[in-house]
Amino acid sequence: MEREGDPRTVGWHAALSEAWDAYGQGSYPIGAVVVNAQGEVIARGRNRLGEPRGVAGGVISGHDLAHAEINALLDLAGTPRPQVRTWTLLTTVQPCPQCAGAVAMSGLRALEYAAPDPWAGSTHILTHDPYVSRKGIRVGRAPEGVQRAALRLALTGFMEAWNAPDDPVLRAFAVHADDFAHAERLWVGGTLRALRSRGAALDEALAVLA
């Protein structure tokens, strides 16, 4: 799935694991982690929009703010300067305006994402906003295999949540034709739902997402 020797291998697997856990809990399948300069995972978060409403223990759930990136940032024990500037947030889906803004104000100076979000993706805030761009935040992408798995997982989850592949939001993703078609087949066939119902591990899901 990842490039051989990629220093982010552990981090991306952890982010996908958070996305798979989010799907298992009835939320959108989006996950995020923060890795330090050595590539070690130091914080985790998942989308919790579909879970009971609450704010406790550094976790937001059942709330419009309960996105994976927000929960990963809240999971950090601290953001000491200057160390925080060497950390990177890895997220399985391109961040929305809320999450891009949170990264901008967090002290981190790098973000990488897997699946593109042609509807709400707002990483341009980090590179083109007059104020934020002065922070010099680097925006990168996941390895291609991670991009593909994350996009197909997210799309399948969206189709299930909205019970239709032709919602205007989803149609924005149709520019990624092969991945959209693959996700639609998984949705129609109930493949991921079946894996979820028997508590399958992430690697089983990755096998069908590939």
N, C-alpha and C positions, 0 to 999 in steps of 0.2 A: 504493500500500500504506500509506504513512504520510500523516499530515496535511500539507498544503502548508505549508512553512515551519517544520515541527516541528524544534526544535534537536537532537532525538535521532535524526533520520533516519539519519545515518551510523552511529551507534552500533547502532541496531536492525538495520540491514542487516548489520553486522559480526557481531552476535550470531547472526542467522539463518544467516549464512555458516559460522560455527563449528558450528552445529547440523547443517547439511548435510554439512560435512566429517566430523563425528562419525558420521553415518549411513554415509558413504562408507567409513569405516574399520571398520565393523561394530559400532559402539557405539550407545547410545541417542542419538537425534537431539536433543541439548540443547546449547546454546551460551551463553556469557556473555562480556561485556566490561565493563571499567571505563572510564568516561568522566570527563574532568575538568570543571571548571566551564564551560568553553567548548564542551563536547560532543565534544571530541577523544578518540578511542580511545587509551588509554594501556596497556591490558593485555587479553589475550584468553585464553579457555580453552574447552575442549570436553569433553564426557563421553568418557572413555577406558576405560570398564569392559570393553569388548570387545577391548582391545589387549593385547599382551604385558606381563606384570607388570614394573614398574620404577619407580624414583624417581631421576630424573636431570635436571639442567638446569632445575630448577624446575617439573617436570612429574611428576604421578603417573598411572600407567596400570596397568590390569589389577588394580586393588585396590579394595576397597569404598569407599575415600576418593576415588576418581578421578572426582569429579563436576565438571561444567563450572565451577561457581562457585568451587570450591576451586582449580582450575587457573588460573582468571582472577586470583584473589587472589595466588597464588604467582607469577604472571607480572609482578606489579608490581615495579619496580626498588627501590621503597622506599615508606614511608608517612609522609612528613614532616608533622609538626604545624605549623600548623593546616591546611595545604593539603588533607590527606586528607579532612578533614571536609566539603569542598566536592565531593568525587567521588561518583559514583553507579555502582552495579553494575547492569547490565542483563542479565537472564537470560530465556531463552525459555520456561522452565517455573518455576512457583512453587517456591521452594526447600524442600527437606526440612529436618528438624530439624538435621542436621549442617551444612548450608550456611547456614541462617539463623543458627545459632550462630557460624559462622565470620565472617559479615558483622558480627555484633554485636561481635565482639572485634577486628575489623580496623582500626577507626578511621574507616571510612566512616560517613556519616550519612544515606545514602539508598540505596534499592533499588527497582527497578522490575522487574516481571515481565510476561510475555506470557500464556502458557497457564496456566489455573488447574489445580491438582492436588488434586482432592477426596479423594484417598487419603492422600497424604503431605505436602501443602502445609502449611507451618508458619510462615508469616509472622506469625502471632499472637504468636510468641515475641518478635518485635521490638517489638510494640506493647503487649503485655499482661503479659509477665513482669515481676515487681516490680523486679528488678535491671536488666534490659535496657531497659525502658521509660524509665528515667531518662536514657538516652543520647539520647533524642529522635530516633530513626531514622525517617526518612520512608519510607513504603511507598506506591508508586504503581503504575500499570498502563501497559502499552504502548498505542499507538493500536489501534483495533479491528481494522484489517486485519492488523496484526502478531499480535494475539491469535489470530485465526482461523488464519493460516498456521502459527503455532507449535504450536497445539493439534492441528491435522490432521497435521502432520509428526510430532509426538511420538506420537500415537495410532497412526499407520500403522507407525512403528518398533516400538512396543510389540507390536502385533498380529503383526508378522513375527517378533519375538524369541520370543514365547510361542506362536506358531502357533495362536492362537485369539482371537476377539473376546469370549469369554464368561468369561475369567478373572475372579475376584472383583475384582482390582485394576482391570482394565479396565472392569468393569461399573460401578464408581464414577463413571467418566467419562460414562456413558450419560445423565446429566442434561443433558449438552450434546448433545442429540439430533441436530441437523443436522450438527454437526462429527463426531460419532461415526459417523453414516451415511456421510458423505463419506469419512472415513478407511477405513471398512470396504470401500467400493467400490474405493479405491486399493489396498488390501491384496489383495482378491480378484483384481483385474485385473493386479496386479503392475506398476502404473504407475511407482511410484518405484523399484522394483527395476530396471526397464528403464533408467530415467534414470541410475541409479547405475552400471549395467554398462557404459554407454558414456561415463562421465565427464562427464555433463551439468553445466552451470553452475547456480548457485543460481537465477537468474532463470527458467530452464526449469522448475525444480521449483515455484517460486512460482506460475507460470502454472497448473499443475494443482492446486495446493493451494487456489487461489482459487475 
